[in-house]
Amino acid sequence: MARTGRRPGRQDTREAILSAARSAFAENGFDGASIRQIAGAAGVDPALVHHYFGTKDQLFVAAMDFPLDPAKILPQVAAGGIDGMGERLVRMFLTIWDGPAGAAGVALVRSAVRSDLAARLLREFLTTQVLRRALDHLDVDPSEVPTRGNLIGSQLIGLAMMRYVIKLEPLASAAPEAVVAAVGPNIQRYLDQPLKLF
């Protein structure tokens, strides 16, 4: 008689959970996916998902295969309040993408262009792990947070595409502070100016 319960081997179990998580997050979004649902699809107990990955946020970051957890770096960006946040956000973005994590970022963007599943995962990652964390604690109208987040995301993903994927000059080799000075004010406008869109 076959035994039920844990899958054999730690790596097999982790990969089964990550695969189920990617599918669940892509199909249902971060908010709609549950640990119980992911565990069921992976054929494991929900406690095992928590054992390997901790919280749902940590599982999502692991499923995205991104080497940095936004929950650990975005508080620095938001700490100074809304004034100057556009420049801080761009500076942090460039620091990450110019560092060792940049290769993972390029892979995510390239995958999102080629695959609908990857695009949905990246969209959820940006919305729930990056933009929501950056904007939720600011003094902005909650009904405007999605639109402001979309506009900020369009700037940052556009910057990533041009600087790191397509490598369009002179942007690709521009000094980080020059990019901060050029792009930061746009981000700041999306943060604190009245919206005249939609």
Disulfide bonds with the S-S distance in Angstrom:
none
